[in-house]
Amino acid sequence: MPARRSSLPLWAAVPLAAAGGFALDASFPSAGIWPLAFIAVGVSLVTLVARRAGAAFLVGLAFAAAFYFPHIDWAAGFLGDNELAWVPWVALAGVESLFMALGAILIALAYRWTDGWGGWARLIAVPALVAGLWTAREVVMGSWPYGGFAWGRIGMSLASSPLAQLSSWIGVTGLTFLVVLLSAMVIEIFRSAARAGAERRTRARIAGTVLPAAAVLALLALVPQFPTTPAGTLRVGAVQGNGPAAYMDDRAYLDVLRAQLAATRELAGEDVDVIVWPEGGVDADPRAESSVARILEDVAEDYDAPLLMNAASAEGESVYNMSMLWTAAGPEQTHSKRNPVPFGEYVPDRAFYAAIVPSLIHMIGREYTPGTDSPVMDLGGALAGLAICFDVIDDSFIREGIGDGAQVFMFQTNNADFRGSDENLQQLAFARMRAIETGRSVVNLSTVGTSQLIAPDGTTLAQVWVDEAGVIVADVELREGLTAGVVLGPWVTGVLTLGALLALLALGVVRWRARRGDISRRASSAHVDAAHP
């Protein structure tokens, strides 16, 4: 059966897809209009229905570029005022757009190869396949190449929505699947109604789509968060120094440390169990410089609490982005960043890229080595899971922290490279989703803001605004127990990714065999006709 032509001409589909991409960006902070995620996904799917590969790639590219270029425009700020500062932004957004466009071809194939399906298969199986392929694309883009870039995940756009608690049951990947599934089901109801033919019946079925869809969303919003068990409290003093911590900032030796020390003075008279400083809060290696080590020891002694701080620290020939628990006796525990940022904290295949853009690559002198140690520290009986900056977007890393016993999360980050952009608010949304998904409190602490204390249900309890120095002093609730989202997360990811790809492959094989059989029958018929004129 030949595939049905799309109801949208290509000249209309391309700008519509671009509008969908802009809408998806607006579903994330700072705009944060989360219902637009459903609309954006629906628009993207509508533009892919019945498309051939080339047209699907073009439409998918329009959607992806309109999303990624504004969504990560903050990447242009990493190299400061350099005349080539736009290159990292364009390169990253461009590569992600290409990958997303390639994945759009698979979704278009799914629509073409199931065009003859009807009934419940069309209303359920087709949306499930499409949602699985969208999710698989998201998983692949979030893990490859060089560790991937998982910044634009649909599930994360719902961090401030009443649906966020579903992540505690099915994980963030499952939440992406659910959003796409519901959007795809609404589209199939519309398509089935349009095929019905009778105008009155068509209008009735289309009108009847809105209320059921709204009812489903309302019911999902009522699903409670998966419960975890209270396990006491930890009194935390989190300090945002607002120092010159950007890679290209003009600063003197130890200026960032001085800013942290100045802000920490607000803790005078406070009785805290631990002091927390952000990523890059110390702009020297305290394990190599005794004068800096003494300063940190004095902080721990003066405030009678260990200091959880972060700095670049060397071990032999390797340099790590390292968090250290510093006491009056020196460093007691360490954890190194698991996923250094490619082209930011190290340059993969440096010789290759240096031959292409030598002036930019030579500016990136850092070569951090990935850490391998546990992301959990014992803070005097309370187990804190750590995630340094972009490690927060790594699902498996967060699950590792929970598996090692984390009762609370401390996310240390340095947003100074992206001052004045939406990056810090986007990262805060990820931190909020992690709190909900794991049922743990989160202390999300930045050098320059915005820093927040987030409750296990995602509620913001305290904050220090962007571009301000300040402290958060609070009794942070500890929790124990595993949510379904943590336990089932890897299975959901694996089943959806492999299941969708295998299902599409099976459809392709069936279609190929059917076409091959049709060709054989035609050849046989022609042979018979020739033998018996």
Secondary structure, DSSP 8 states (H G I E B T S, - for coil): ------SS-HHHHHHHHHHHHHHHHHHSTTT--TTHHHHHHHHHHHHHTT--HHHHHHHHHHHHHHHHHHHTGGGGGTTTT-TTTHHHHHHHHHHHHHHHHHHHHHHHHHHHHTTT--HHIIIIIHHHHHHHHHHHHHHHHTTTTTT---TT-GGGGGTTSTTGGGHHHHHHHHHHHHHHHHHHHHHHHHHHHHHH--HHHHHHHHHHHHHHHHHHHHHHHTS-----EEEEEEEEEEEE---S-STT----TTHHHHHHHHHHGGGTT---SEEE--TT-SSS-TTT-HHHHHHHHHHHHHTTS-EEEEEEEEETTEEEEEEEEEETTEEEEEEE-SS--BTTTB-TTHHHHHHHSHHHHHH----B----S-SEEEETTEEEEEEEGGGGG-HHHHHHHHHTT-SEEEEEE--GGGTTSSHHHHHHHHHHHHHHHHT-EEEEEESSS-EEEE-TTS-EEEEE-TT--EEEEEEEEEEES--HHHHHHHHHHHHHHHHHHHHHHHHHHHHHHHHHHHHHHHHHHHHHHHH--
